[in-house]
Structures are given as C-alpha cells and as structure tokens.
C-alpha cells in the first residue's frame, strides 16, 4: 500500500489498481489527481477538509468513484455518486478496506458549531482521526497526526501518540504553521516519539510504501 501526503489534511492511499482520496480541502494547493479512484472520503464539513469543487472534479473524472461522508455533507452532492457512512461501519472501496470511528469534532469555541467528525482506519492499520483526539481500541501501526489547528493543543496530540504507540507517525493538518512552526512541532513530537520507539516522519508531497 502506498501513502501520498498532500498539503494540510489531504492524502491518498493506493493499493493495487485503485486509490482512495481523503479530505481534499481548500488548503490543499498541490493536489495531483490519482489514477483509478474508487472513493473520496470526507471526515467533516469544514472547508480545509472539503473543497466541494475539487471533490466534484475528482468524481467526474472517475465516474466509478463514490463519495463517502456523513449524511449532512452529502446533501450538497445530490448529482453525484454518494454513500452515507456512520461510525462503526466498514466499507470495501475497490479492494481497500475502510473502517469509520470517532464521531465528534473537537470543540473550538462556544460560538462555533461542532460538526460530526468521522475518523478512518485504512487496511486495518493506518489511522487518521480528522479533527479529533479519538483513540480507537485496536492496534494502529501508522498514525496521521494533526499537529496544528484552532481546536488543537500539542500536548493532547502527543498524548494520542502515547496512547496508540504506533510504529510510525506522519504530521498532518499544519497549513497554518510557518516553516519555523513546523520545525518546532517536529522537534517536540520527535522527542516523545523516540522515547516510545515510534518513528516520526514528515512526508509532505511524498509517496511512501507502508
């Protein structure tokens, strides 16, 4: 299985002759259209995770692909191939197994509504929580870790690493960080990762084998 990380919260997983796109949002300016997309998954309805026009472009280029998201999101895509999903469900997307976990976005402020947020576990071992600190009970090998957001504290993000103890951690959700900010976060998370025998690796714009 291959993982390609794009800017901010977007990534693509490829396996065999198919791929799944996750959270193509408005902060993802380096997106490259994959081949043979079987599904697009959206964790929640914030624009940094959901660029509606980009989603439609992906679906139109890959007519066999399905948009997977909470029912509230799908209301805006009535002309597209969609499937509502919920926490606790599992889907086979062209041979790529997807499990859905979590349920709620972390609170930002009393003035900001808290949307449904659904995390995803891909092929049983790659976990991305969306905008959440939710820790699934099953063993996680690779974690895409959000590291910067209005809702996020780095201490709680590092606690997620401590709880899950994955083999590898890849930072994500960091478009609002400067280069200096990325270096600071990388240093902090690397320090605790070493103590846990966890590999921390920034893979912006790269494709790696899992």
DRENPA-827463 format. One record per atom (N, C-alpha, C, O): residue in three letters; x, y, z negated. Coordinates in steps of 0.2 Angstrom, whole numbers, plus 5000, padded with zeros to 4 digits. Atoms other than C-alpha are relative to their C-alpha. Layout:
BEGIN
ALAXYZ/...
END
This chain:
BEGIN
UNK500449945000/UNK500050005000/UNK500450065000/UNK500950064997/UNK499649945000/UNK500650175004/UNK499650064997/UNK499050074998/UNK500349945003/UNK500350344995/UNK500350065003/UNK500950065003/UNK499849934998/UNK500450515003/UNK499750054996/UNK499150064996/UNK500249955004/UNK500350664992/UNK500050075004/UNK500550095006/UNK500049944997/UNK499750824999/UNK499950064995/UNK499950044989/UNK500049955005/UNK499650994991/UNK499450004995/UNK498949974997/UNK500550005005/UNK498651014975/UNK499749934998/UNK500149894996/UNK500350065002/UNK497450874972/UNK499949955005/UNK499649895003/UNK500250054994/UNK497350784989/UNK500649955001/UNK501249975000/UNK499550054998/UNK498150624993/UNK499749955004/UNK499049945005/UNK500350054995/UNK497950475005/UNK500349944998/UNK500949934997/UNK499750065001/UNK498150295002/UNK499949965006/UNK499349965009/UNK500150044994/UNK498450175016/UNK500249934998/UNK500649914995/UNK499950075000/UNK498349985017/UNK499849975006/UNK499249975008/UNK500250034994/UNK498449885032/UNK499950055006/UNK500350095007/UNK500249954995/UNK497549975046/UNK499550054998/UNK499150075002/UNK500549955002/UNK496450085035/UNK500350054995/UNK500850034992/UNK499849955005/UNK496550235023/UNK499450034997/UNK498950035000/UNK500549975004/UNK495650325010/UNK500350074998/UNK500850084996/UNK499849935002/UNK495750515008/UNK499650024994/UNK499050014993/UNK500349985006/UNK495450584991/UNK500150084999/UNK500750104999/UNK500149935002/UNK494950764986/UNK500450055005/UNK500850095003/UNK499749954995/UNK495450865002/UNK499650074998/UNK499050085000/UNK500349935002/UNK495151044995/UNK500350065003/UNK500750055007/UNK499849934997/UNK495451224999/UNK500750024998/UNK501050065002/UNK499349995001/UNK497151224991/UNK500549965004/UNK501149965003/UNK499650054997/UNK497751085002/UNK500150035007/UNK499750025012/UNK499849964993/UNK498651185017/UNK500449955004/UNK500549975010/UNK499650044996/UNK499751045023/UNK499749935002/UNK500149885004/UNK500450064998/UNK498450905026/UNK500249985007/UNK500150025012/UNK499950034994/UNK498850795040/UNK499549945001/UNK499549904997/UNK500650055000/UNK497450685047/UNK500349935001/UNK500749925005/UNK499850074999/UNK497750505044/UNK499749965006/UNK499249985009/UNK500350044995/UNK497350365056/UNK499549954996/UNK499749934991/UNK500550055003/UNK495850245053/UNK499850014993/UNK499949974989/UNK500349995007/UNK495050325038/UNK499349964999/UNK498949975004/UNK500650045002/UNK493750215030/UNK499650044995/UNK499050034995/UNK500449965005/UNK493250335016/UNK500350064998/UNK500950074998/UNK499849945003/UNK493350505009/UNK499750004993/UNK499150004993/UNK500350005007/UNK493150514990/UNK500150074997/UNK500750104997/UNK500049945003/UNK492750674981/UNK499949994992/UNK499349974990/UNK500150015007/UNK492950674962/UNK499550054997/UNK499150034993/UNK500549955002/UNK491950834959/UNK499950065004/UNK500350065009/UNK500249954995/UNK491250994967/UNK500350065000/UNK500150115003/UNK499649945000/UNK492551124963/UNK500450005007/UNK500649965010/UNK499750004994/UNK493251194979/UNK500749985001/UNK500949975007/UNK499350025000/UNK495051154975/UNK500049925001/UNK500649905003/UNK500150074999/UNK494450974977/UNK499649985006/UNK499649925008/UNK500550014995/UNK493150994990/UNK500050065005/UNK499650115004/UNK500149954995/UNK493351095006/UNK499549975005/UNK499749925009/UNK500550034996/UNK491751055015/UNK500149995007/UNK500049945010/UNK499850004993/UNK492351095032/UNK500549955002/UNK500549925007/UNK499550054999/UNK493850995031/UNK499749934999/UNK499949885003/UNK500350065001/UNK492850845024/UNK499649985007/UNK499649935009/UNK500450014994/UNK491650865039/UNK500549985006/UNK500349945010/UNK499550024995/UNK493150865051/UNK500349935000/UNK500349905005/UNK499750075001/UNK493850705044/UNK499549955002/UNK499649905006/UNK500550054999/UNK492150615045/UNK499850005007/UNK499749955010/UNK500150004993/UNK491850675063/UNK500549975004/UNK500449945009/UNK499450044996/UNK493550615069/UNK500049934998/UNK500349895002/UNK500050075002/UNK493250455060/UNK499349984999/UNK499149974993/UNK500750015001/UNK491450405063/UNK499849944996/UNK499249944993/UNK500250065004/UNK491550245054/UNK500150014992/UNK499949974988/UNK499849985007/UNK492150335038/UNK499450024996/UNK498950044999/UNK500649995004/UNK490950355023/UNK500350054995/UNK500850054992/UNK499849955005/UNK490950505011/UNK499749974993/UNK499149964993/UNK500250035006/UNK490950434993/UNK500050064995/UNK500550094994/UNK500049955005/UNK490450554979/UNK499350004996/UNK498949964997/UNK500650005004/UNK489150594966/UNK499450035004/UNK499550075009/UNK500649984996/UNK487350624972/UNK500050075001/UNK499850095006/UNK500149935000/UNK487450804968/UNK500450035006/UNK500250085009/UNK499649974994/UNK488850834981/UNK499749985007/UNK499850025011/UNK500250024993/UNK488050734995/UNK499450045003/UNK499350035009/UNK500649964998/UNK486550854996/UNK500250055006/UNK499850075010/UNK499849964995/UNK487650965007/UNK500349975006/UNK500650005010/UNK499750044994/UNK488150825019/UNK499549955003/UNK499649905004/UNK500650044997/UNK486450765025/UNK500149975007/UNK499749925009/UNK499950024993/UNK487050745043/UNK500649955000/UNK500849935006/UNK499450055000/UNK488550635038/UNK499849934997/UNK499349924994/UNK500050075003/UNK488850455033/UNK500250004993/UNK500850024992/UNK499849995007/UNK488750455014/UNK499849944996/UNK499449904998/UNK500250055005/UNK488650344999/UNK500150034993/UNK500650044991/UNK499949975006/UNK488250404982/UNK500349944995/UNK500149884996/UNK499650045005/UNK489350324968/UNK499950034993/UNK499850094992/UNK500149985007/UNK489250324949/UNK500649964996/UNK500949914999/UNK499550045004/UNK490450274935/UNK499849934999/UNK499249924998/UNK500150075001/UNK490650094933/UNK499949965006/UNK499949905006/UNK500150034994/UNK490350054951/UNK500749985004/UNK501250015002/UNK499450024996/UNK491649974963/UNK499750005008/UNK499249985009/UNK500150004993/UNK491749994982/UNK500649975004/UNK501149985002/UNK499450024995/UNK492749904996/UNK499950045006/UNK499550055009/UNK500049954995/UNK493250035008/UNK500549985005/UNK501149995005/UNK499650034995/UNK493849945023/UNK500649954998/UNK501149955001/UNK499550045002/UNK494849825013/UNK500450034994/UNK500950004991/UNK499749965005/UNK495449955000/UNK499550004994/UNK498950034995/UNK500550005005/UNK494649924983/UNK500050064995/UNK500550094994/UNK500149945004/UNK493950074973/UNK499649994994/UNK499049964995/UNK500450015006/UNK493350074955/UNK499950084998/UNK500450124998/UNK500149935002/UNK492550234948/UNK499950004992/UNK499549964990/UNK500050005007/UNK492750284930/UNK500050074998/UNK500050125002/UNK500049935003/UNK492650434918/UNK499350035000/UNK498949994996/UNK500649975000/UNK491150544921/UNK499950074999/UNK499450105001/UNK500049935001/UNK491450724915/UNK500650045001/UNK501150015000/UNK499549964999/UNK492450864920/UNK500250034993/UNK499850044988/UNK499849965007/UNK493550944905/UNK499750075000/UNK499650105005/UNK500349935001/UNK492651104898/UNK500650055002/UNK501150045000/UNK499649944998/UNK493351264905/UNK499950064995/UNK500350094992/UNK500249955004/UNK492351394896/UNK499250005000/UNK498949975004/UNK500750005000/UNK490551414890/UNK499750045006/UNK499150025007/UNK500349974994/UNK490251524905/UNK500049965006/UNK499749985011/UNK499950044994/UNK490751394917/UNK499749935000/UNK499849894995/UNK500350065000/UNK489651244921/UNK500549945000/UNK501049955004/UNK499650064999/UNK490351074918/UNK499749955004/UNK499249925003/UNK500250044995/UNK490150964933/UNK500149934998/UNK500649914994/UNK499850075000/UNK490150774935/UNK500750005003/UNK500850035008/UNK499350024998/UNK491950714937/UNK500149935000/UNK500049904995/UNK499950085000/UNK492250534943/UNK500749995002/UNK501050015007/UNK499450024998/UNK493950464942/UNK500049945004/UNK499549915005/UNK499950064996/UNK494650324953/UNK500649964999/UNK501149994998/UNK499550055000/UNK495650174952/UNK500049965006/UNK499649935008/UNK499950024994/UNK496350114968/UNK500449935000/UNK500949934997/UNK499650075000/UNK496849924971/UNK500149984993/UNK500649944992/UNK500050025006/UNK496649904953/UNK500650024996/UNK500750004990/UNK499449985004/UNK498249994948/UNK500250075001/UNK500650104997/UNK499949934999/UNK498350174955/UNK499450044997/UNK498950035000/UNK500649965003/UNK497350294944/UNK500150075001/UNK500650105000/UNK500049935000/UNK496850474947/UNK499450024997/UNK498850004998/UNK500549985004/UNK495750554934/UNK499550065002/UNK499050074999/UNK500449944998/UNK495150704944/UNK500250054994/UNK500750054991/UNK499949955005/UNK494950854931/UNK499849974993/UNK499349994991/UNK500250035006/UNK494950744916/UNK500649974997/UNK501149955000/UNK499550045004/UNK495950664902/UNK499849934999/UNK500149894995/UNK500350065002/UNK494950504903/UNK500549945001/UNK500949945006/UNK499550065000/UNK495950344899/UNK499649945001/UNK499349924996/UNK500450064999/UNK495250184907/UNK500449954995/UNK501049954993/UNK499750055005/UNK495550024896/UNK500449955004/UNK500849925000/UNK499650054996/UNK496349924910/UNK500750025001/UNK500850085000/UNK499449984999/UNK498149924913/UNK500150045007/UNK499950025012/UNK499949954994/UNK498750064925/UNK500750005002/UNK501150014997/UNK499350004998/UNK500350044935/UNK500350075002/UNK500850095001/UNK499849944998/UNK500350214943/UNK499550054999/UNK498950044999/UNK500449955002/UNK499650374937/UNK500150075004/UNK500750095004/UNK500049934998/UNK499250534947/UNK499850054995/UNK499250054993/UNK500149975006/UNK499350654933/UNK499950085001/UNK500450115004/UNK500149934999/UNK498550834934/UNK500550034995/UNK500550014989/UNK499549975005/UNK499850954926/UNK499950074999/UNK500250104995/UNK500149935001/UNK499151124928/UNK499350025002/UNK499150015008/UNK500749984998/UNK497351204928/UNK499750044994/UNK500050044988/UNK500349965005/UNK496251324918/UNK499749964994/UNK499749984988/UNK500350045006/UNK495551174908/UNK500549964997/UNK500449924992/UNK499550055002/UNK497251084905/UNK500550034995/UNK500750094996/UNK499449995004/UNK498451084891/UNK500549945001/UNK500349895002/UNK499550054998/UNK500150994895/UNK500049954994/UNK500249894996/UNK500050055005/UNK500050914878/UNK499649945001/UNK499749885000/UNK500550054999/UNK498450824882/UNK500249965006/UNK500149905006/UNK499850044994/UNK499150774899/UNK500549954998/UNK500549905001/UNK499550045002/UNK500650704891/UNK499849944996/UNK500049894996/UNK500350055004/UNK499550614879/UNK499749945004/UNK499749885002/UNK500350054995/UNK498750524894/UNK500549955002/UNK500449895003/UNK499450044998/UNK500450464899/UNK500249954994/UNK500349894995/UNK499950045006/UNK500750404881/UNK499549944999/UNK499749884998/UNK500650055001/UNK499050314881/UNK500149945005/UNK500049885003/UNK500050054994/UNK499150224898/UNK500749975001/UNK500749915003/UNK499350034999/UNK501050194898/UNK500149975007/UNK500249915008/UNK500050024994/UNK501050174917/UNK500849995002/UNK501250014998/UNK499350014997/UNK502650114927/UNK500250075003/UNK500850085002/UNK499849944996/UNK502650274937/UNK499450064999/UNK498850044999/UNK500549945001/UNK501850454935/UNK500250055006/UNK500850065007/UNK499949954995/UNK501650574950/UNK499650064998/UNK499050064997/UNK500449945002/UNK501150754946/UNK499650025006/UNK499750025012/UNK500549984995/UNK499650824955/UNK499750064997/UNK499850084991/UNK500449945002/UNK498450974953/UNK500450064997/UNK500450074991/UNK499549955003/UNK499851104952/UNK500150065005/UNK500650095005/UNK499949944995/UNK499451234966/UNK500150074997/UNK500350115000/UNK499949935003/UNK499351374953/UNK500750014997/UNK500850064994/UNK499349995003/UNK501151344947/UNK500550035005/UNK500550015011/UNK499449974996/UNK502651444953/UNK500549945000/UNK500449894997/UNK499450044999/UNK504251354958/UNK500349994993/UNK500449934991/UNK499750005007/UNK504851394940/UNK499549964996/UNK499849924991/UNK500550045004/UNK503251324933/UNK500049935001/UNK500049894996/UNK500050074998/UNK503351164942/UNK500749974997/UNK500649914994/UNK499450025003/UNK505151144936/UNK499949994992/UNK500249944989/UNK500150015007/UNK504651174918/UNK499649944998/UNK499749904994/UNK500450065001/UNK503251044919/UNK500349945001/UNK500349894997/UNK499650064998/UNK504350924927/UNK500549984995/UNK500549924993/UNK499550025005/UNK505650934914/UNK499649984993/UNK499949934990/UNK500450025006/UNK504350924900/UNK499749925000/UNK499849884996/UNK500350074999/UNK503450764907/UNK500649955001/UNK500549894998/UNK499450054999/UNK505150684912/UNK500249984993/UNK500449924992/UNK499750025007/UNK505750694894/UNK499649954996/UNK499949914993/UNK500450055003/UNK504250604887/UNK500049935004/UNK499949885001/UNK500050064996/UNK504250484901/UNK500649954999/UNK500549894999/UNK499450045001/UNK505950424898/UNK500049964994/UNK500249904993/UNK500150035007/UNK505550384880/UNK499549945001/UNK499649894997/UNK500550054999/UNK504150274887/UNK500249955005/UNK499849915007/UNK499850044994/UNK505150194901/UNK499650015006/UNK499449965009/UNK500449994995/UNK504050274913/UNK500450055005/UNK500750095003/UNK499749964995/UNK504650344930/UNK499650065002/UNK499050055004/UNK500449944997/UNK504150524934/UNK500350025006/UNK500950045007/UNK499849984993/UNK504250574952/UNK499650055003/UNK499050035004/UNK500349964996/UNK503750724961/UNK500049985008/UNK500649975010/UNK500050024993/UNK503150674979/UNK499650045005/UNK499350025009/UNK500449964996/UNK502450824987/UNK500249995007/UNK500850005009/UNK499950004993/UNK502250805005/UNK500349935003/UNK500549935009/UNK499650064998/UNK503050625005/UNK499549945000/UNK499049954997/UNK500350065000/UNK502450455008/UNK500449954997/UNK501049944999/UNK499650055003/UNK503050314997/UNK499649935000/UNK499049935000/UNK500350075001/UNK502650124995/UNK499949994993/UNK500350004988/UNK500150025006/UNK501850064980/UNK499949924999/UNK499849894994/
END
